[in-house]
């Protein structure tokens, strides 16, 4: 909230379907790993962002890391990628 730039407004201006974020500060390596896992599940196009987020959380939990629970999708959980063409 104290950020001078509203990332949500910028993503909306770029016609993004949603945003995945956290309510806490995380170290970059943790955030990067979570993003890679989330996108790995989401990019296949066969699951929505909600299921991809759940799978990412389970991946991290299997490693003993509870910080996957800090991530929230600010969009429809059914949001999916659509292949062009």
Phi and psi in radians as a Rosetta constraint file:
Dihedral C 1 N 2 CA 2 C 2 CIRCULARHARMONIC -1.487 0.35
Dihedral N 2 CA 2 C 2 N 3 CIRCULARHARMONIC -0.056 0.35
Dihedral C 2 N 3 CA 3 C 3 CIRCULARHARMONIC -1.157 0.35
Dihedral N 3 CA 3 C 3 N 4 CIRCULARHARMONIC 2.368 0.35
Dihedral C 3 N 4 CA 4 C 4 CIRCULARHARMONIC -1.257 0.35
Dihedral N 4 CA 4 C 4 N 5 CIRCULARHARMONIC -0.297 0.35
Dihedral C 4 N 5 CA 5 C 5 CIRCULARHARMONIC -1.999 0.35
Dihedral N 5 CA 5 C 5 N 6 CIRCULARHARMONIC 2.287 0.35
Dihedral C 5 N 6 CA 6 C 6 CIRCULARHARMONIC -1.624 0.35
Dihedral N 6 CA 6 C 6 N 7 CIRCULARHARMONIC 1.845 0.35
Dihedral C 6 N 7 CA 7 C 7 CIRCULARHARMONIC -1.119 0.35
Dihedral N 7 CA 7 C 7 N 8 CIRCULARHARMONIC -0.606 0.35
Dihedral C 7 N 8 CA 8 C 8 CIRCULARHARMONIC -1.074 0.35
Dihedral N 8 CA 8 C 8 N 9 CIRCULARHARMONIC -0.750 0.35
Dihedral C 8 N 9 CA 9 C 9 CIRCULARHARMONIC -1.093 0.35
Dihedral N 9 CA 9 C 9 N 10 CIRCULARHARMONIC -0.686 0.35
Dihedral C 9 N 10 CA 10 C 10 CIRCULARHARMONIC -1.163 0.35
Dihedral N 10 CA 10 C 10 N 11 CIRCULARHARMONIC -0.733 0.35
Dihedral C 10 N 11 CA 11 C 11 CIRCULARHARMONIC -1.155 0.35
Dihedral N 11 CA 11 C 11 N 12 CIRCULARHARMONIC -0.686 0.35
Dihedral C 11 N 12 CA 12 C 12 CIRCULARHARMONIC -1.095 0.35
Dihedral N 12 CA 12 C 12 N 13 CIRCULARHARMONIC -0.704 0.35
Dihedral C 12 N 13 CA 13 C 13 CIRCULARHARMONIC -1.123 0.35
Dihedral N 13 CA 13 C 13 N 14 CIRCULARHARMONIC -0.456 0.35
Dihedral C 13 N 14 CA 14 C 14 CIRCULARHARMONIC -1.585 0.35
Dihedral N 14 CA 14 C 14 N 15 CIRCULARHARMONIC 0.174 0.35
Dihedral C 14 N 15 CA 15 C 15 CIRCULARHARMONIC 1.107 0.35
Dihedral N 15 CA 15 C 15 N 16 CIRCULARHARMONIC 0.568 0.35
Dihedral C 15 N 16 CA 16 C 16 CIRCULARHARMONIC -1.205 0.35
Dihedral N 16 CA 16 C 16 N 17 CIRCULARHARMONIC 2.566 0.35
Dihedral C 16 N 17 CA 17 C 17 CIRCULARHARMONIC -1.419 0.35
Dihedral N 17 CA 17 C 17 N 18 CIRCULARHARMONIC -0.260 0.35
Dihedral C 17 N 18 CA 18 C 18 CIRCULARHARMONIC 3.061 0.35
Dihedral N 18 CA 18 C 18 N 19 CIRCULARHARMONIC -3.115 0.35
Dihedral C 18 N 19 CA 19 C 19 CIRCULARHARMONIC -2.412 0.35
Dihedral N 19 CA 19 C 19 N 20 CIRCULARHARMONIC 2.443 0.35
Dihedral C 19 N 20 CA 20 C 20 CIRCULARHARMONIC -1.932 0.35
Dihedral N 20 CA 20 C 20 N 21 CIRCULARHARMONIC 2.234 0.35
Dihedral C 20 N 21 CA 21 C 21 CIRCULARHARMONIC -2.614 0.35
Dihedral N 21 CA 21 C 21 N 22 CIRCULARHARMONIC -3.017 0.35
Dihedral C 21 N 22 CA 22 C 22 CIRCULARHARMONIC -2.251 0.35
Dihedral N 22 CA 22 C 22 N 23 CIRCULARHARMONIC 2.844 0.35
Dihedral C 22 N 23 CA 23 C 23 CIRCULARHARMONIC -1.778 0.35
Dihedral N 23 CA 23 C 23 N 24 CIRCULARHARMONIC 0.032 0.35
Dihedral C 23 N 24 CA 24 C 24 CIRCULARHARMONIC -2.247 0.35
Dihedral N 24 CA 24 C 24 N 25 CIRCULARHARMONIC 2.844 0.35
Dihedral C 24 N 25 CA 25 C 25 CIRCULARHARMONIC -1.461 0.35
Dihedral N 25 CA 25 C 25 N 26 CIRCULARHARMONIC 2.313 0.35
Dihedral C 25 N 26 CA 26 C 26 CIRCULARHARMONIC -2.151 0.35
Dihedral N 26 CA 26 C 26 N 27 CIRCULARHARMONIC 2.664 0.35
Dihedral C 26 N 27 CA 27 C 27 CIRCULARHARMONIC -1.213 0.35
Dihedral N 27 CA 27 C 27 N 28 CIRCULARHARMONIC 2.571 0.35
Dihedral C 27 N 28 CA 28 C 28 CIRCULARHARMONIC -0.990 0.35
Dihedral N 28 CA 28 C 28 N 29 CIRCULARHARMONIC -0.772 0.35
Dihedral C 28 N 29 CA 29 C 29 CIRCULARHARMONIC -1.030 0.35
Dihedral N 29 CA 29 C 29 N 30 CIRCULARHARMONIC -0.671 0.35
Dihedral C 29 N 30 CA 30 C 30 CIRCULARHARMONIC -1.183 0.35
Dihedral N 30 CA 30 C 30 N 31 CIRCULARHARMONIC -0.805 0.35
Dihedral C 30 N 31 CA 31 C 31 CIRCULARHARMONIC -1.103 0.35
Dihedral N 31 CA 31 C 31 N 32 CIRCULARHARMONIC -0.686 0.35
Dihedral C 31 N 32 CA 32 C 32 CIRCULARHARMONIC -1.121 0.35
Dihedral N 32 CA 32 C 32 N 33 CIRCULARHARMONIC -0.754 0.35
Dihedral C 32 N 33 CA 33 C 33 CIRCULARHARMONIC -1.116 0.35
Dihedral N 33 CA 33 C 33 N 34 CIRCULARHARMONIC -0.763 0.35
Dihedral C 33 N 34 CA 34 C 34 CIRCULARHARMONIC -1.068 0.35
Dihedral N 34 CA 34 C 34 N 35 CIRCULARHARMONIC -0.757 0.35
Dihedral C 34 N 35 CA 35 C 35 CIRCULARHARMONIC -1.106 0.35
Dihedral N 35 CA 35 C 35 N 36 CIRCULARHARMONIC -0.753 0.35
Dihedral C 35 N 36 CA 36 C 36 CIRCULARHARMONIC -1.074 0.35
Dihedral N 36 CA 36 C 36 N 37 CIRCULARHARMONIC -0.761 0.35
Dihedral C 36 N 37 CA 37 C 37 CIRCULARHARMONIC -1.167 0.35
Dihedral N 37 CA 37 C 37 N 38 CIRCULARHARMONIC -0.772 0.35
Dihedral C 37 N 38 CA 38 C 38 CIRCULARHARMONIC -1.048 0.35
Dihedral N 38 CA 38 C 38 N 39 CIRCULARHARMONIC -0.863 0.35
Dihedral C 38 N 39 CA 39 C 39 CIRCULARHARMONIC -1.156 0.35
Dihedral N 39 CA 39 C 39 N 40 CIRCULARHARMONIC -0.570 0.35
Dihedral C 39 N 40 CA 40 C 40 CIRCULARHARMONIC -1.073 0.35
Dihedral N 40 CA 40 C 40 N 41 CIRCULARHARMONIC -0.673 0.35
Dihedral C 40 N 41 CA 41 C 41 CIRCULARHARMONIC -1.355 0.35
Dihedral N 41 CA 41 C 41 N 42 CIRCULARHARMONIC -0.637 0.35
Dihedral C 41 N 42 CA 42 C 42 CIRCULARHARMONIC -1.376 0.35
Dihedral N 42 CA 42 C 42 N 43 CIRCULARHARMONIC -0.639 0.35
Dihedral C 42 N 43 CA 43 C 43 CIRCULARHARMONIC -1.166 0.35
Dihedral N 43 CA 43 C 43 N 44 CIRCULARHARMONIC -0.357 0.35
Dihedral C 43 N 44 CA 44 C 44 CIRCULARHARMONIC -1.131 0.35
Dihedral N 44 CA 44 C 44 N 45 CIRCULARHARMONIC -0.374 0.35
Dihedral C 44 N 45 CA 45 C 45 CIRCULARHARMONIC 1.407 0.35
Dihedral N 45 CA 45 C 45 N 46 CIRCULARHARMONIC 0.016 0.35
Dihedral C 45 N 46 CA 46 C 46 CIRCULARHARMONIC -1.700 0.35
Dihedral N 46 CA 46 C 46 N 47 CIRCULARHARMONIC -0.125 0.35
Dihedral C 46 N 47 CA 47 C 47 CIRCULARHARMONIC -2.308 0.35
Dihedral N 47 CA 47 C 47 N 48 CIRCULARHARMONIC 2.718 0.35
Dihedral C 47 N 48 CA 48 C 48 CIRCULARHARMONIC -1.381 0.35
Dihedral N 48 CA 48 C 48 N 49 CIRCULARHARMONIC 3.004 0.35
Dihedral C 48 N 49 CA 49 C 49 CIRCULARHARMONIC -1.114 0.35
Dihedral N 49 CA 49 C 49 N 50 CIRCULARHARMONIC -0.548 0.35
Dihedral C 49 N 50 CA 50 C 50 CIRCULARHARMONIC -1.120 0.35
Dihedral N 50 CA 50 C 50 N 51 CIRCULARHARMONIC -0.786 0.35
Dihedral C 50 N 51 CA 51 C 51 CIRCULARHARMONIC -1.203 0.35
Dihedral N 51 CA 51 C 51 N 52 CIRCULARHARMONIC -0.674 0.35
Dihedral C 51 N 52 CA 52 C 52 CIRCULARHARMONIC -1.082 0.35
Dihedral N 52 CA 52 C 52 N 53 CIRCULARHARMONIC -0.709 0.35
Dihedral C 52 N 53 CA 53 C 53 CIRCULARHARMONIC -1.130 0.35
Dihedral N 53 CA 53 C 53 N 54 CIRCULARHARMONIC -0.739 0.35
Dihedral C 53 N 54 CA 54 C 54 CIRCULARHARMONIC -1.075 0.35
Dihedral N 54 CA 54 C 54 N 55 CIRCULARHARMONIC -0.762 0.35
Dihedral C 54 N 55 CA 55 C 55 CIRCULARHARMONIC -1.129 0.35
Dihedral N 55 CA 55 C 55 N 56 CIRCULARHARMONIC -0.688 0.35
Dihedral C 55 N 56 CA 56 C 56 CIRCULARHARMONIC -1.085 0.35
Dihedral N 56 CA 56 C 56 N 57 CIRCULARHARMONIC -0.756 0.35
Dihedral C 56 N 57 CA 57 C 57 CIRCULARHARMONIC -1.070 0.35
Dihedral N 57 CA 57 C 57 N 58 CIRCULARHARMONIC -0.736 0.35
Dihedral C 57 N 58 CA 58 C 58 CIRCULARHARMONIC -1.164 0.35
Dihedral N 58 CA 58 C 58 N 59 CIRCULARHARMONIC -0.662 0.35
Dihedral C 58 N 59 CA 59 C 59 CIRCULARHARMONIC -1.012 0.35
Dihedral N 59 CA 59 C 59 N 60 CIRCULARHARMONIC -0.840 0.35
Dihedral C 59 N 60 CA 60 C 60 CIRCULARHARMONIC -1.199 0.35
Dihedral N 60 CA 60 C 60 N 61 CIRCULARHARMONIC -0.671 0.35
Dihedral C 60 N 61 CA 61 C 61 CIRCULARHARMONIC -1.079 0.35
Dihedral N 61 CA 61 C 61 N 62 CIRCULARHARMONIC -0.644 0.35
Dihedral C 61 N 62 CA 62 C 62 CIRCULARHARMONIC -1.089 0.35
Dihedral N 62 CA 62 C 62 N 63 CIRCULARHARMONIC -0.411 0.35
Dihedral C 62 N 63 CA 63 C 63 CIRCULARHARMONIC -1.609 0.35
Dihedral N 63 CA 63 C 63 N 64 CIRCULARHARMONIC 0.047 0.35
Dihedral C 63 N 64 CA 64 C 64 CIRCULARHARMONIC 1.464 0.35
Dihedral N 64 CA 64 C 64 N 65 CIRCULARHARMONIC 0.267 0.35
Dihedral C 64 N 65 CA 65 C 65 CIRCULARHARMONIC -1.847 0.35
Dihedral N 65 CA 65 C 65 N 66 CIRCULARHARMONIC 2.029 0.35
Dihedral C 65 N 66 CA 66 C 66 CIRCULARHARMONIC -1.533 0.35
Dihedral N 66 CA 66 C 66 N 67 CIRCULARHARMONIC -0.072 0.35
Dihedral C 66 N 67 CA 67 C 67 CIRCULARHARMONIC -1.222 0.35
Dihedral N 67 CA 67 C 67 N 68 CIRCULARHARMONIC -0.183 0.35
Dihedral C 67 N 68 CA 68 C 68 CIRCULARHARMONIC -1.068 0.35
Dihedral N 68 CA 68 C 68 N 69 CIRCULARHARMONIC -0.438 0.35
Dihedral C 68 N 69 CA 69 C 69 CIRCULARHARMONIC -1.220 0.35
Dihedral N 69 CA 69 C 69 N 70 CIRCULARHARMONIC -0.260 0.35
Dihedral C 69 N 70 CA 70 C 70 CIRCULARHARMONIC -1.349 0.35
Dihedral N 70 CA 70 C 70 N 71 CIRCULARHARMONIC -0.260 0.35
Dihedral C 70 N 71 CA 71 C 71 CIRCULARHARMONIC -1.521 0.35
Dihedral N 71 CA 71 C 71 N 72 CIRCULARHARMONIC 2.443 0.35
Dihedral C 71 N 72 CA 72 C 72 CIRCULARHARMONIC -2.358 0.35
Dihedral N 72 CA 72 C 72 N 73 CIRCULARHARMONIC 2.426 0.35
Dihedral C 72 N 73 CA 73 C 73 CIRCULARHARMONIC -1.633 0.35
Dihedral N 73 CA 73 C 73 N 74 CIRCULARHARMONIC 2.163 0.35
Dihedral C 73 N 74 CA 74 C 74 CIRCULARHARMONIC -1.765 0.35
Dihedral N 74 CA 74 C 74 N 75 CIRCULARHARMONIC 1.223 0.35
Dihedral C 74 N 75 CA 75 C 75 CIRCULARHARMONIC -3.004 0.35
Dihedral N 75 CA 75 C 75 N 76 CIRCULARHARMONIC 3.141 0.35
Dihedral C 75 N 76 CA 76 C 76 CIRCULARHARMONIC -1.156 0.35
Dihedral N 76 CA 76 C 76 N 77 CIRCULARHARMONIC 2.370 0.35
Dihedral C 76 N 77 CA 77 C 77 CIRCULARHARMONIC -1.169 0.35
Dihedral N 77 CA 77 C 77 N 78 CIRCULARHARMONIC -0.312 0.35
Dihedral C 77 N 78 CA 78 C 78 CIRCULARHARMONIC -1.569 0.35
Dihedral N 78 CA 78 C 78 N 79 CIRCULARHARMONIC 0.004 0.35
Dihedral C 78 N 79 CA 79 C 79 CIRCULARHARMONIC -0.998 0.35
Dihedral N 79 CA 79 C 79 N 80 CIRCULARHARMONIC 2.231 0.35
Dihedral C 79 N 80 CA 80 C 80 CIRCULARHARMONIC -2.271 0.35
Dihedral N 80 CA 80 C 80 N 81 CIRCULARHARMONIC 2.780 0.35
Dihedral C 80 N 81 CA 81 C 81 CIRCULARHARMONIC -1.373 0.35
Dihedral N 81 CA 81 C 81 N 82 CIRCULARHARMONIC 2.498 0.35
Dihedral C 81 N 82 CA 82 C 82 CIRCULARHARMONIC -2.064 0.35
Dihedral N 82 CA 82 C 82 N 83 CIRCULARHARMONIC 2.217 0.35
Dihedral C 82 N 83 CA 83 C 83 CIRCULARHARMONIC -1.280 0.35
Dihedral N 83 CA 83 C 83 N 84 CIRCULARHARMONIC 2.326 0.35
Dihedral C 83 N 84 CA 84 C 84 CIRCULARHARMONIC -1.368 0.35
Dihedral N 84 CA 84 C 84 N 85 CIRCULARHARMONIC 2.577 0.35
